[in-house]
Amino acid sequence: MSSFPTTEWTAVVNAGRTDSEEAMPALERLCQSYWYPLYAFVRRRGHDAHSAEDLTQDFFAHLFEQDALKNLNREKGRFRSFLLAALDHFVINDWKKRQTQKRGGAHQIISWDESLAEELYRNEPADEATPEKLFERRWAFVLIEQVLERLRQEYGTEGRRDMFNRLEAHLTDEPPAGFYADAARQLNMTEGALKTALHRLRRRFGELLRRQIAHTVASPDQVEEEIRNLFAAISH
């Protein structure tokens, strides 16, 4: 990356105040995108669905309070590390102060669908992953799904949509024997053209992934390391 323009996360941390004209909208967009990993973290910590919703909503409200960011550890500038450290601190130290509040409270920072949240959580693997590991895994899946959705939109024209649907499963691994011949026949393409199309799709996927990650780190030298960390979280 030859240039590293100001991103949503750097706008938040550099502003230092959640009432900043620049920081507030950026923080809201990021929280809207990544609420579920936080909810899953709280659920894995042993809280029921209602408590997890309250905690997540109250945590976002806490972030929006004036000067809240000043007192939170930004953990090397990674937005996911910042959020997890801040939420962990909030759950341990701040929730006790809020237990007497009416459920739902006056703060609705994100549009909440409790049934969706619980459906997603019920589908989590019943393994022994720690709340932190589950958070990182969900964070990675959410981020990658955002990139895939952008690709779907780009390939949404007639013909290209069918090609994308056939190639999506092989963005990060090699297709099995016979795949190119079968897919090329169905798409009315040559095998060579299909291989080229997959190469271009992978390249575009990489470009969009780096761009998406750049919104959640503070400097360009963190992008490649963050990619490695997120794929490692998925593979575990």
C-alpha positions in Angstrom: 0.0 0.0 0.0 1.6 3.2 -1.1 -0.8 5.4 0.7 -2.8 5.0 3.8 -5.7 7.5 4.0 -7.5 8.3 7.2 -9.8 5.5 8.1 -12.9 5.3 10.2 -11.0 3.8 13.2 -8.1 6.3 13.0 -10.7 9.1 12.9 -12.1 7.7 16.1 -8.9 7.3 18.0 -7.3 10.5 16.8 -10.3 12.6 17.7 -10.2 11.3 21.2 -13.7 12.5 22.0 -16.9 10.7 21.1 -18.7 14.0 20.8 -16.3 15.0 18.0 -18.0 15.7 14.7 -15.6 13.3 13.0 -15.5 10.6 15.6 -19.1 10.0 16.4 -20.4 8.9 13.0 -17.2 6.8 12.4 -17.7 5.0 15.8 -21.3 4.4 15.1 -20.6 2.8 11.7 -18.0 0.5 13.2 -20.2 -0.5 16.1 -23.1 -1.3 13.7 -20.8 -3.5 11.7 -19.2 -5.4 14.6 -21.8 -5.7 17.3 -22.3 -9.5 17.0 -18.7 -10.6 18.0 -19.2 -8.5 21.1 -22.6 -10.1 21.9 -21.1 -13.6 21.3 -18.3 -12.7 23.7 -20.7 -11.7 26.5 -22.9 -14.8 25.9 -19.8 -17.1 26.1 -18.9 -15.4 29.4 -22.1 -16.9 30.8 -24.7 -14.2 30.5 -28.2 -15.1 29.2 -29.6 -13.5 26.0 -31.4 -10.6 27.7 -28.4 -9.7 29.9 -26.1 -9.9 26.8 -28.3 -7.6 24.9 -28.3 -5.1 27.8 -24.6 -5.3 28.3 -23.8 -4.8 24.6 -26.2 -1.9 24.3 -25.0 -0.3 27.5 -21.4 -0.7 26.4 -22.1 1.1 23.2 -23.8 3.9 25.1 -20.8 4.1 27.4 -18.5 4.6 24.3 -20.7 7.4 23.2 -20.4 9.3 26.5 -18.3 12.4 26.4 -14.6 11.7 26.7 -15.2 7.9 27.1 -12.5 7.1 24.6 -9.9 9.0 26.5 -9.8 6.5 29.3 -9.9 3.3 27.3 -6.8 1.3 26.1 -6.5 1.4 22.4 -4.3 -1.8 22.4 -1.8 -1.0 19.6 -4.4 0.8 17.5 -6.4 -2.3 16.4 -10.1 -1.6 16.6 -11.0 -5.2 17.6 -8.4 -5.2 20.4 -9.7 -1.9 21.6 -13.3 -3.0 21.7 -12.6 -6.3 23.4 -10.4 -4.8 26.1 -12.9 -2.1 26.7 -15.8 -4.5 26.8 -14.0 -6.9 29.1 -13.3 -3.9 31.5 -16.9 -2.8 31.2 -18.4 -6.2 31.9 -16.3 -6.7 35.0 -16.4 -3.2 36.5 -19.4 -1.2 35.1 -22.3 -3.6 34.7 -22.8 -3.8 38.5 -23.6 -0.1 38.4 -26.2 -0.6 35.7 -28.1 -3.6 37.0 -30.9 -1.4 38.5 -31.6 0.3 35.1 -34.8 -0.7 33.3 -34.0 -3.3 30.6 -33.4 -1.7 27.3 -32.7 1.6 29.0 -32.7 5.0 27.2 -29.8 4.1 25.0 -30.4 2.2 21.7 -27.1 2.7 19.9 -27.6 -0.1 17.4 -30.8 -1.5 15.8 -31.3 -4.8 17.7 -32.9 -8.0 16.5 -32.7 -10.3 19.5 -34.0 -13.3 17.6 -31.3 -12.9 15.0 -28.6 -12.5 17.7 -29.7 -15.7 19.4 -30.1 -17.6 16.1 -26.5 -16.7 15.3 -25.3 -17.7 18.7 -27.1 -21.0 18.7 -25.2 -21.9 15.5 -21.8 -21.3 17.2 -19.8 -24.6 17.5 -20.2 -26.3 20.8 -16.5 -26.3 21.5 -14.4 -25.1 24.3 -13.3 -21.9 22.7 -12.7 -19.1 25.2 -14.9 -16.0 24.9 -11.8 -14.2 23.5 -11.2 -16.8 20.8 -14.9 -16.8 19.9 -14.8 -13.0 19.6 -11.9 -13.1 17.2 -13.4 -15.9 15.1 -16.7 -14.0 14.8 -14.9 -10.8 14.1 -13.0 -12.5 11.2 -16.2 -14.0 9.7 -18.0 -10.7 9.9 -15.2 -8.8 8.2 -14.9 -11.4 5.5 -18.6 -11.5 4.9 -18.6 -7.7 4.4 -15.9 -8.2 1.7 -17.9 -11.0 0.0 -21.0 -8.9 0.0 -19.1 -6.1 -1.8 -17.9 -8.7 -4.3 -21.5 -10.0 -4.8 -22.6 -6.5 -5.6 -19.7 -5.9 -8.0 -20.5 -9.2 -9.8 -24.2 -8.7 -9.7 -24.7 -8.2 -13.4 -26.2 -11.0 -15.5 -23.7 -13.7 -16.2 -21.1 -12.5 -13.8 -23.4 -13.3 -10.9 -23.5 -17.0 -12.0 -19.7 -17.0 -12.3 -19.2 -15.5 -8.9 -21.5 -18.1 -7.3 -19.4 -20.9 -8.9 -16.1 -19.4 -7.9 -16.8 -18.0 -4.5 -16.1 -21.3 -2.7 -12.5 -21.4 -4.1 -11.3 -17.9 -3.2 -8.8 -19.3 -0.8 -8.2 -22.9 -2.0 -7.6 -24.8 -5.2 -10.7 -26.3 -6.9 -11.0 -30.1 -7.0 -10.1 -32.2 -10.1 -12.7 -31.6 -12.9 -14.0 -28.4 -11.5 -12.8 -26.1 -14.3 -14.1 -28.4 -17.0 -17.5 -28.7 -15.4 -17.9 -25.1 -14.4 -16.6 -23.8 -17.7 -19.2 -25.9 -19.6 -22.1 -24.7 -17.4 -21.0 -21.1 -17.8 -20.3 -21.4 -21.5 -16.6 -20.4 -21.0 -13.3 -21.9 -21.8 -11.3 -23.4 -19.0 -8.6 -20.9 -19.5 -11.0 -18.0 -19.3 -12.5 -19.4 -16.1 -9.0 -19.8 -14.5 -8.3 -16.2 -15.4 -11.6 -15.1 -13.9 -10.8 -16.9 -10.6 -7.4 -15.3 -10.5 -9.0 -11.9 -10.9 -11.6 -12.6 -8.4 -9.0 -13.6 -5.8 -7.0 -10.5 -6.5 -10.1 -8.3 -6.1 -11.0 -10.2 -2.9 -7.5 -9.4 -1.5 -7.8 -5.7 -2.5 -11.1 -5.4 -0.8 -10.0 -7.3 2.3 -7.0 -5.1 2.8 -9.2 -2.0 2.4 -11.8 -3.3 4.9 -9.1 -4.2 7.4 -7.5 -0.7 6.9 -10.7 0.7 8.5 -9.9 -1.1 11.7 -6.2 -0.5 12.2 -4.2 2.6 12.8 -1.2 2.2 10.4 -0.5 0.4 7.1 2.1 -1.9 8.7 -0.6 -3.6 10.7 -2.7 -4.7 7.7 -0.8 -7.8 6.7 -0.4 -8.9 10.3 -4.1 -8.4 10.9 -4.9 -10.6 7.9 -2.7 -13.4 9.3 -4.3 -13.1 12.7 -7.9 -13.2 11.3 -7.3 -16.2 9.1 -5.6 -18.0 12.0 -8.7 -17.2 14.1 -10.9 -18.8 11.5 -8.8 -22.0 11.1 -8.8 -22.8 14.9 
